[in-house]
Amino acid sequence: MNKKLAAALSGGAVLVLALSGCSSDDSSEKLNSWAKQVCDAVQPQAKKIEAANAAIQKETSDNSTPENVQKTDAKAFQDMSDAYKAIGAAVQKAGAPDVENGETKQKNAVKELNDISTAYAGLKKQVDELDTKDQAKFADGLKDVATELDKLSKSGNDALKQLEEGDVGRAMAQQESCKSASAPATAASS
């Protein structure tokens, strides 16, 4: 059961790390500046999400007490919620990228990031309400959390993908902070 939770979690980590480009090409100075601002803001948040995932995976070993699992999961979900909110704020603050439909893409990505943040806050609340005194009830509750988490990790990050396609993705790929933010993605998803 706990392994299912850990597996669902690592899917969620990949979501934020989708915010890092893949190829490189020359883009406008304005777009590079935008990409740098976003990537610099994303990097510490990506690390926070990665650390939260690692904490949950460590704690979901079968010999952890329900109290410890609850405490760790709740803190991790809060950290993830905060991180996605901060990334949303960074994309909002950066303004629209200098590309066709940049404003719409930015607005959709910010909404999506805020929705993800809200979903993680909901998971934290769900974990906080689990009954740690009853092992069976706790395991059932954890199963529900894992199901929600699985849905969250599979839910669309279409707006993020649209935001970073084409020139935006190329500009982001050139940023050192996006390169280092994307490195853990492979580890998290394996």
N, C-alpha and C positions, 0 to 999 in steps of 0.2 A: 504494500500500500504506500508506504513512505517513498519507495523508489519511483512509483508512478508520479508522486508529487514532485520529486526531484527532476524527473524527466520533463514534466510539463513546464517546470520552471526554466530549464535551460532553453526551451523554445522561446520563452518570453524575452530572454536576454538578447537573443538575436535581433529582436525587433528594433531596439535602440541602435544596435550596431549596423542596422540597415542604413543608418544615416551617415554612412561613409562611402565615398565614391570608389570606383573601380579602375577607371582608365585615366590616362592623362592626355591633355591637349591644351593648346593655348586658348584662354578665354579672356573676356574683357577685364580690365583692371577693376571695374565696379563689381563684377561678379566674383572675382577673386577675393576682393575685400569682404564681400558678403559671406562667401564660403569660409574665409578665415574666422570671421566673427562667430559663425555658427559652430564650426568645428572646435574652436577653442572653448566654447561653452559646453559642447557635447562631451568632450573628453572626460572631465572629472565626473560627469553624471554617468557615463558609460562604466567608469571604474566603480562607482557606487553601486550600480546595478549588478555588476559582476561580483562584487564583494557580498552583496545580499544573496545572490544565487549560491555562492560558495558556502555561506553560512548555513543556508537551508539544507544544502546537500550534505554538509558535514553533520548537521543536527538530525537529519532524517535517517541516520543509521538506526537499525532496529532496536538498539539498546538504550536509546535516549528516553528520558521520562516524558510523559505527556506535557508536564509543566515546562520543561526545557524546549520541547518542540514548539509549543504554543508561543512562548516568549520569543524565541528566535524567529519563527515565521512572522509573527506580528511586527517585530522590528524590521525585518527584511521587506515585508510588504509596504510598510510605512516609508522606508528608504526608497523603494522603487517608485512609489506614488510621488514622493518629493522629487525624485530624479526626472521622471517624465514631465512633471509640472515645470521644472526648471528648464528642460529642453524646449518645451512649448513656449515658455517665456522668452528663451533665447531666440527662437525662430521668429517670434512675434517682434521682438526688439530689433532684430536684424532688418526687418522690413521685407518687402517683396523682392525676390531676386530679379535681376535685370534680364528676364527672359519673357517669351510670349506666355501670357496667362500667369505671370509670376505672382500676382496678387491673389488670384484664386487658389493657386497651388499652395501658397504660404498659408492662407486662411484655412484651407482644408487640413493641412498638416498640423497646424496649431490646435484645431478642434480635435483631431484624432489623438494627438499627444495628451491633451487635457482629458479626453475620454478614457484613455489608458490609465492616466493618473487616478481618475475617479474609480476605475475598476479595481486597481490595486488597493485603494483606500477601502473599498467595499470588502475585499478579501481580508484585509487587516481586521475589520470589524467582525467578519465571519469567524476568523480565528480567535479573536478575543472572547467571543461568546461560546466557544467550545467548552464542554464539560470535561475537565481534566481528571475529575474524581472517578469517572466511569470509563474504563479503558475501551469498552465496546462502543459506547456512544462517541467517545473521542475519535476512534478509528473511523466510524461512520461519518462524522463531521469532517474529518480530514479528507475522506473520499470525495465529499461534496466540494470541498475547497479545491482539490486536485482537478475535478471535473470543470469547475469554473476557470481555473488556471489554464487548463488545456484549451478551453474555448478562447480564452484571452490570447494565448500564444498563437492560435490559428486565425484569430480574427484579423480582419483586413488591416494591413498597414499600407493600403493602396495609396492614400494621400501622401504618405512619406515617399513611396516609390515614385509617384508622379512629381513630387517636389524635386527629387534628385535625379530625374532622368536628363539625358542630353547634356547641355552645357553646364548645368548646375552640378551634375555628377562629376563631370570632368574637372570643374573648378575645385570641388571638394576633394577629389582624389589627389590634387596637388598640395593640399594642406598637410603639414606634418602632423598636426593634432588629429586629423581624421585618419591618417595612416595608422597612428598608434592606437586610436580608438577602435579601429576595425580588427586589429591583431587578435584580441581575445575572442572574437566572434566564432572562429573556427574551433577553439577549445571549448567554448560554451555549447556549441551545437553538436559536438561529437559524443 
